């Protein structure tokens, strides 16, 4: 798994340098290159977020599968408040 992510990070950095760092700003493809770089970073950020989400689920399943505690701390706990399902008003 580590070689895959290493290769992916190297590819992302190569593409970033190719689209943003190396071309001339006066090129007619400058707008396309900027949009491609922004799209690349958006996709990479999304991939990172997905890997963190699955990493948290995998970690909880292995380390403490029966624990009621959440692995997310503040400020994420503020977002998840009220989603536990059962409140005292419903009972």
C-alpha positions as CSV (number, residue, x, y, z in Angstrom):
1,X,0.0,0.0,0.0
2,X,2.8,2.4,0.8
3,X,4.5,2.1,-2.6
4,X,1.1,2.9,-4.2
5,X,0.7,6.1,-2.2
6,X,4.3,7.0,-2.8
7,X,3.9,6.6,-6.5
8,X,0.6,8.6,-6.4
9,X,2.2,11.5,-4.5
10,X,5.2,11.6,-6.9
11,X,2.8,11.6,-9.9
12,X,0.7,14.4,-8.3
13,X,3.9,16.5,-7.7
14,X,5.2,15.9,-11.2
15,X,1.8,16.9,-12.8
16,X,1.7,20.0,-10.5
17,X,5.2,21.1,-11.6
18,X,4.3,20.3,-15.3
19,X,1.1,22.3,-15.3
20,X,2.0,25.2,-13.0
21,X,5.7,25.4,-12.3
22,X,7.3,24.9,-15.7
23,X,5.1,26.5,-18.4
24,X,5.3,30.1,-19.4
25,X,2.5,32.3,-18.1
26,X,1.9,33.8,-21.6
27,X,1.2,30.5,-23.2
28,X,-2.3,30.1,-24.8
29,X,-2.7,27.0,-22.7
30,X,-2.1,28.8,-19.4
31,X,-5.8,28.8,-18.4
32,X,-6.1,25.1,-19.1
33,X,-3.0,24.3,-17.1
34,X,-4.2,26.4,-14.2
35,X,-7.6,24.6,-14.2
36,X,-5.9,21.2,-14.6
37,X,-3.7,22.0,-11.5
38,X,-6.7,23.2,-9.5
39,X,-8.6,20.1,-10.4
40,X,-5.6,17.9,-9.6
41,X,-5.4,19.4,-6.1
42,X,-9.2,19.1,-5.5
43,X,-9.1,15.4,-6.5
44,X,-6.0,14.8,-4.4
45,X,-7.7,16.5,-1.4
46,X,-10.8,14.4,-1.9
47,X,-8.7,11.2,-2.1
48,X,-6.9,12.2,1.1
49,X,-10.2,12.8,2.9
50,X,-11.6,9.5,1.8
51,X,-8.4,7.7,2.9
52,X,-8.7,9.4,6.3
53,X,-12.4,8.4,6.6
54,X,-11.6,4.7,5.8
55,X,-8.5,4.8,8.0
56,X,-10.6,5.9,11.0
57,X,-13.1,3.1,10.4
58,X,-10.4,0.5,10.0
59,X,-8.5,1.7,13.1
60,X,-11.6,1.6,15.3
61,X,-12.5,-1.9,14.0
62,X,-9.1,-3.2,14.9
63,X,-8.3,-1.3,18.1
64,X,-11.6,-0.9,19.9
65,X,-14.5,-2.5,18.0
66,X,-17.0,-2.4,20.9
67,X,-16.1,1.1,22.2
68,X,-18.8,3.7,22.2
69,X,-16.1,6.5,22.1
70,X,-15.6,8.3,18.9
71,X,-12.2,8.7,17.3
72,X,-13.0,12.2,16.1
73,X,-12.3,15.0,18.6
74,X,-13.1,18.6,18.8
75,X,-14.2,20.4,16.5
76,X,-15.5,17.4,14.6
77,X,-17.5,16.3,17.7
78,X,-19.5,19.5,17.3
79,X,-20.6,18.4,13.8
80,X,-21.6,14.9,14.9
81,X,-23.6,16.0,17.9
82,X,-27.2,14.8,17.8
83,X,-26.5,12.0,15.3
84,X,-26.2,9.2,17.9
85,X,-29.8,8.2,17.3
86,X,-31.4,8.0,20.7
87,X,-32.1,11.1,22.7
88,X,-34.0,11.4,26.0
89,X,-36.9,13.2,24.3
90,X,-37.7,10.3,22.0
91,X,-38.0,7.8,24.8
